[in-house]
Amino acid sequence: MAAKKNQNKYHKVIDFWRDSTPEMWAYFIYLIKDHVRVPIPAKNEKGEDGFIGYGLDLDHPCCIHENMININTELFKEKMIENVAKNN
């Protein structure tokens, strides 16, 4: 019974998933980019293991690769800019 209730609750999401394309997924991610954070392992000031939450790159939050979506974080953008600067 609970599974059926949840299925009804999320039917619009399930229908979107079934009926959408990678381009639509990317657009959806673009729409919610301000509400997504990605945890990245990092050391704190004391050298202890922890995480830093990075937001998505606001200009290009994702890229389509065939039927997959690559999520681009603020950190990814920073590293890409550094790499371009090193190679020029």
N, C-alpha and C positions, 0 to 999 in steps of 0.2 A: 504494500500500500504506500509506504513512504517513497519508494523508488518512483512510483507512478506520479505522486504528488510533485516530486522534484522535476520529473520529466515535463509535466505541465507548466511548472514554474519557469523553466528554462527553454521552452519550446521555440521561442523566437531566436535564441542564441543557437540552438541546434539547427534550426532551419537556415540561419545565416551561414553556418559552417558548411552545411550540405550544398547550399546553392551558390556559394561564392567562389571567387577566383583568387589567385595570389595577389593580383592587383587590388582587389577589394580588401584583402587582409591588410595589405600595406597602407591603404587609405585609412582603414580603421585604426591602425597603430598611429598613423599621423594625427588622427583626431584625438587620441587619448595620450599623446606623448608627454603632456604635462603631468600626468597622473601615474607614470611608470618609473620605477627605480630598479636598478640592477645591482645586487650585492657583489662586490669584488673583494676577494681576500686581500688583507693588508695588515701590516704591523702598526700598532699604536705607538705613542711616544716612549713607552716603557719596553718596546720590542716584543710585546705580546701579540699573538695572533688575534686577528679580529676581521672586521669587514668595513668597507666604505660603500655607501649607497650612491651610485651615480645615476643621474637622470639621463634620459635619452637626448641625443643630439637634436636640437630643436629645428635645425635646417634639414637634416636628412636622418630621421629617426630609424629608418630601416631601408634595406635594399632587397630586391627580389632576385633570387638565384634559382631559376627553373621553378620547382614547386616548393621551395623553401624561402623563409624570410630570415635575413641577417639583421639582428638588432644592433644599432649603432649607439653607443653611449657617449657622454661628454668626454670620458677618458679616451675612447677610441679616436674621437676627432682630434684631441690634443696630440696623441701619438702620431696620427697621420700627418698633421701639420709639422711636427718635429722631423719626421722622416723626409718629408718633401724639402724642408729647409736644409737638412744634412746633405741631400743629394743634389742640391743646386749650388 
